[in-house]
Amino acid sequence: MSRTLLLICFLAIIFVAVAVSAYTQLSHLIHIEINPSENETEVWKENTSKAPVPAAQLYPQPGKTILKKLFGKEDPKNLTLPDGIMKVFEMPEGKAKIQELIGSWNAVVFQGISFSFSGPEQKYSVDLVAFPLLKPEDKTIFSFVHEGNDSFSFRITKSKFKWNYRNLTKDELSELLEVTDLSKYKNTYFIAAKNEEMNTLLLEGFAWDDGDIINLNGFKAYKGVQVLIAYEKI
């Protein structure tokens, strides 16, 4: 497998390569809860063919300051995932971490941009999530955090949850493929991830083509789609 950066959109958030709002329609999600009697109750199904407004309620003055200072943008809807990734590459520790991930895993997915308040001081941040294609729940979060006035800090954190991975069963694969048609894509990858503590099973699929290559700091990036079914025992 060649070293690849794959971008996929998950709600407001995909490094085969995807922009925040322009590609939001490419994510398909289903969340199903299983009650103690083992009966399934579908909680929600999200086909993001209509792009939601990205985190407007989480876009106060600190967010405007970060967007203007770091990205030269006035509106979060104009901030694309490639914009965010290139800014991560400009940070020495960010570039080193991306190179480490790609060197270790060959294919890395950037799952989009989000806007949030985090930490005990509830500081505003712009976050990008990346993970190995082979272990999609082992997430690395790159955060640009507003520190007051025009200053910001750059932080890299890792997801603390432990997931176990396995191949999908034939039935699980059929179920995932019913969510959306992936037959038009040349490349696909499917994986199941289970977290015992959270009683959660995720069925995940990724698909992308080799065309429309985006060059990001010397790495080949592609636009892709993500399909996800989440089972949670209650």
VENFEN-V572593 format. One line per field, one symbol per residue. phi: phi as a letter, one per 30 degrees, with the letter a starting at -180 (. if undefined). burial: + if it has 9 or more other ideal C-beta (glycine too) atoms within 8 Angstrom, else -. Layout:
BEGIN
phi = ???
burial = ???
END
This chain:
BEGIN
phi = .ddbcccbcbhdc..dabddcdceddcbbbbbccdedidcbddabbcddcddddhddcbdeeddddddddciccbddcdcdeeddddddddeddddddddddddbicbcccjcbbacbidchddbccbcbadedbdcddcccbccdcjhccbccbbbcdcdccccadddddddddddddadcddcdcbbbacbbcddchbbccbbbbacddhdcdchjcdbbdbbbbbbccbdc
burial = --+++++++++++++++++++-++++++++++++-------+---+-+-----++--++--+++++++-++-+--+--+++++++++++-+--++-++--++--++++++++++++-+----++++++++++++++++++++++++-----+-+++--+---+-+--+---++-+++-+--+--+---+++++++----++++++++++----+-+--++++++++++++++--
END
